[in-house]
Amino acid sequence: MLDPKRAIISIIFVVSMACTLVFAFFLDSKILIIISICVQFSSLVWYVLSYIPYGRQMCKKCLKACCCGGDSDEKSSPII
């Protein structure tokens, strides 16, 4: 967890776990709990992907293809 490649995401994960507990027990804010859980899950997935060779790069490319419509370098011909 203290590897420089994983340290920041580890800190984000631990802080989001603590925030989830604080929001649940002291603030009782459902929206903040949901946001904190989403951050916690995302940081856990990103942490796990760091152990898979080229896992983070693959995830970035997949998300870019899904969200941004793929590479802009590719020229597609119109369908007739």
CORQUINOR-V9092 format. One record per backbone hydrogen bond with DSSP energy under -1.0 kcal/mol. NH is the residue of the N-H (numbers start at 1). CO is the residue of the C=O. E is the energy in kcal/mol with one decimal. If there is no record, write none. Layout:
BEGIN
nh = (NH;NH)
co = (CO;CO)
e = (E;E)
END
This chain:
BEGIN
nh = (6;7;10;11;12;13;14;15;16;17;18;19;20;21;22;23;24;25;26;27;28;29;33;34;35;36;37;38;39;40;41;42;43;44;45;46;47;48;49;51;55;58;59;60;61;62;63;64;65;66;67;68)
co = (3;3;6;7;8;9;10;11;12;13;14;15;16;17;18;19;20;21;22;22;23;23;29;30;31;32;33;34;35;36;37;38;39;40;41;42;43;44;45;48;52;54;55;56;57;58;59;60;61;62;63;64)
e = (-1.9;-1.8;-1.9;-2.2;-2.3;-2.1;-2.4;-2.6;-2.3;-1.9;-2.1;-2.6;-2.1;-1.8;-2.4;-3.0;-2.0;-2.7;-2.3;-1.6;-1.5;-1.1;-1.9;-2.2;-2.2;-2.4;-2.4;-2.1;-2.3;-2.4;-2.7;-2.4;-2.5;-1.9;-2.3;-2.4;-2.1;-2.4;-2.4;-1.6;-2.6;-2.1;-2.2;-2.5;-2.3;-2.4;-2.7;-2.4;-2.3;-2.2;-2.9;-2.3)
END
